């Protein structure tokens, strides 16, 4: 018998917003009935203010899935899209006063449904905007990027914890060795950001100096680095083509990439390679070009460029 909090029981027995929003302009579908859990999140978003005016859900799953979905809809109403994007699966758990370890995947599913709904609002498909990469767990269809994200955000250290959060490894078990490798890969990057791994001797890394600059914003502070003129590098590839230079966002992109590149203190470099419509192609060098740091770097650049240009930007490498 699972040990549920009173708030989980309340949201399970009296779910909020378990209905259909007929005029929803953002719908996110995640999970699979075959795998045991499925969720549809529906949002009504003001197209001018981007405030979430209403949120509802339909779910197929256990009591924790219902409670997590109910809680998420309550958390979303009244928030702007930018505020909603910052909600983590742990915040859903905290809102409910906790979930049993074996049911943490229900909060992760809620967060994925939010990602899918936001992608749908922007006219994108969740699959294209959130590539799950290498398929690791064939029993539950879980890819490497989902596992990496769960480990990174929740500081997971064991295969059992990964299973609780993603279901990966909960079937035949043949993927458990690969999951262990992924955990180790992510923790190398977490240690670089100053997060100590419980029960392990941290990997020796160069110290990170935190400083401020009056000439540029504290770029990349979200993953442990700040502006420093010492690592300044040319943010534009010398071989930029004329099509890229004629792009209406060219100057803004160059300026933003230079700010980010100047802010890297670990030997990493970011260069503009090309612009094609809303697609910005960059070249990465150093620690930022591999592992979890690459995913975080591209995600950070996407957000900075989207905010700085006023357009929905996609960032990739060749």
N, C-alpha and C positions, 0 to 999 in steps of 0.2 A: 504494500500500500504506500503510495507516494505521500510525502508530507507537504501538503499545500498550505499556503498562507490564507488567511481569511479573505484577503483581497482577491486572490486567484479564484477562490471558491465563489465569491460574489460575481466576478466577471464571467465565470463559467455558467453559473446558474441564472444570472441576469445579464446577459451580454448586451453591451451598448452598441447601437448602430448596426445590428445584424439585419441588413435590408439591402435593397437595390436602389441606387440613385439613377433614375431614368435619364437625367441630363448630365451625367458625369462626363467630364472632358479629360479625365486621366484614369486609366484602368490598368492595373498590374496583376498579371496571373503568374503564379509560381507554384512549384511543387507538382506532384502527380498522385492521383488517386491510387495508382498501382503501387507506389512507394509508401502509401499510408497517410500522406499529408498533402493538402492542396489549399491554396488561398487565392481569392480574388479581392483586391483592394480597389475601391472606387472613390475618386475624389472629384469634388466640384470646385474648380479654381477660378477666381476672378482673373480674367485675361489682362486686365489693366494693372491691378495691384499685386497680382500673383499671391493673394491671400487664399488659403484653403478655407472655403466657406462651409463645406460639409465633407464628411468622410464616412464610409460604410464598408462592410465586408460580407463575404460569404466564404465559409471554410468547411473543409472536410478533414476531420482529424480529432485528436483527443481533447480533453478538457484544457490542457495547457495551450494548445493551438487556438482554441476559441478565446480563452482569457487573454492571450498575447495579442490576438487580432483586435479584440474589443478595446484593450488598453491603448493600442497604437492609434486607433481612430480617435479616441478621446484626446490623446496627446497632439494629434495633428490639427484638429479644428482651431482656426484662428491664427495659425502660424503662416508665415510666408514660405514660399518654396525653399528659399535659401536657409531659413531656420529649420525647415523639415529635413533638409539634406544632412544636417548635422546630427540628427537623432541616431543613436547607436543601439545595437541589440541589448547592450547592458543597461541602457536607460529604460528600455521596455521592461526588463527584469526588475530594475529598481522601483519602477512605478507600481509593479505588482507586489513589491515586498519580498521578491525572491522566487526562484523556480527550482525544483529538484535538478541536480546536475544532469540527470538523464533526459531532461526535457528542455535543455537550453536551446536545442535546435529549433524549437517553436518560435523563440524570439528572433533567431537568425532568419527564419522564413518570413517573419513580419517585416524585417529590415529589407530583405530582398524584394518583397512585394512593393515596398515604397520606392525602391530603385526602379522597378519595372514600371510603376505608375508614372514616375517623373519622366522616364524615357518615352513613354507613350504620349505624355503631354507635349513633349518636344518633337513629336512626329518620328520617333526612332523606335526600333524594336529592342527589347531587353537583351536578346541574344547577341545582336550586333554591337550594342553599346557596352556589354559586359561579357566579353569573351572569357569563358571558364577554362580555356586552355586544355592541356593534357588531361584525358579522362583517367582518373586514378582509381576510383571505386566503381566498378561496373555494376555491382549489385544495386546501388542507389543512384548511379549516374552523377557522381560528384567529381568535379574537375579540380585541378591543382590550384587555380586562382581562388576558388572558394575556400579551400583549406588554408592557403596562405593568409587570406584576409582574416579568417577566424583566429588563427594563431597570432597574427600581428596585433589585432585589435583587443584580444582577450588574454594575451600572454599565456597561451596554452603550452604545456610542456610534455604531455603524454598522449599516446594514441587513444586511450580511453576518453580523455577530454575532447579530442578532435571528434570522436564518434558522438559524444554527447551534443556537440555543437553543430555537426554537419551530417551525421549518420554514416559518414565514410568509415569503413572498417567494421561496420555492424552486421555485415552479411557473412560471406564465406571466410573473410579474414585474409585473403591472399594479398591484399593491398597494404597490410599493416607495416611491412618493412619499408615500402615506399613512403608511407605517411611519416614514419620516423625520420627518413631522410629529409623530407620537406620541413618538418619541425626544426631539425638542425640547421637547415639553410636559412630559415626565417630568423632563428635566434642569433645567427652570425650578424645579421643586419640590425636586429634589436640591440645587441651589445654595442654596435657601432654608435647607436643613438643613446648610449648610456644606461640601458635597461639591464640590470643584473639578472642572469638566469638562475632561478632557485636550484641549489644543489650542484651547480657547476662553477668551475673556475672560469671567470670571464676571459674571452679571447683578447690578448694584448692588442690595443689599438692606439693610434696617436690621440692625444687629448684634443678636445674640441674647445676652442677659445670663444667665449661669448663676448661680443663687443657691439657697439652701436656706431652708426655713421651718420653724419649730417647731410651726406650727398645722395644717399639711396635708402630705400626702405629696408626693414629687416627681412629680406627675402629668405624664403625657405625655413623660417623659424619653426614651422609645423613639423619638420622632421629633424630638428636638432642643429640647424646651421643658421647663421646670421650674416649680415652684410660685412664684407671685408675686402678692401681694395687690393690686398696682397694677392688674391687669386684671380684678379681681373684678366679676362681673355676676350679675344675678338668674338662677338656673339653672332657674326655673320660670316658664312662661308665665302671665301674669295671668288668662288665659281658660281655665284647666284645668277640664274637666268633672267632674261628680260621680262618673262611672264610673271615671275615672282616680284620683281621690282615694280611692276605696274599694278600690283594688287592694291586695292584701296586700304587694306589693313597693314601693308608692308611696314610703314614707319612705326606704327604702334607695336607690331610684333617685334621689330628690331629693338626698340626701346625696352620692352618688357624682358626679352631674352637677355639683354645686356645686364639689366638689374639683377636677374636671377644668377647669371653666370658670374657676375662680380661678387655675389654673395656666397659662393661656394668656398669653403675653407678646407676641403679634404682632397684637393687635387682634381676634382671633377670639372668638366667643361660642358657647356651647352652652346651649340651653334645652330643657326638657321640654315636649313638645307634647301627648302623650297616651300612655296605656298600655292595651293591649288583650290580656289574657292574658299571653303571654310576649313580645309585640311591644311594643317601646318606640319611640315616634316622637319625634324630636327636631328642633329648628330650629337650623341652623348659620348663622353670619354671619362675614364676614371671609375670610381666606385658607383657613380650614378648610372653607369651603363649596364649594370648586371644585377641579377637577383631581385630581391624585394625592393631595393633602392631604385631600380629602374621603374618598377610599377608605381612607386610613390612619386618619383620625379615626373613621370608623364602625367599622372593624375594632378599633381600640383601645377604643372605648366598649363594643363587644360583649363583649370579653374582661373589661373592668373590671366590667361589670354582671353577667356570668355568674359571675365569681368572688365578687362582693360580695353577690349575692342567693342563690347556691347553686342557681340555675336556669339552664337553657339559654336565653339571651335573644337575640332578634333585634332589631337596631337599624336603623331606616330613617328617611328624611326624607320629607316630603309632596311 
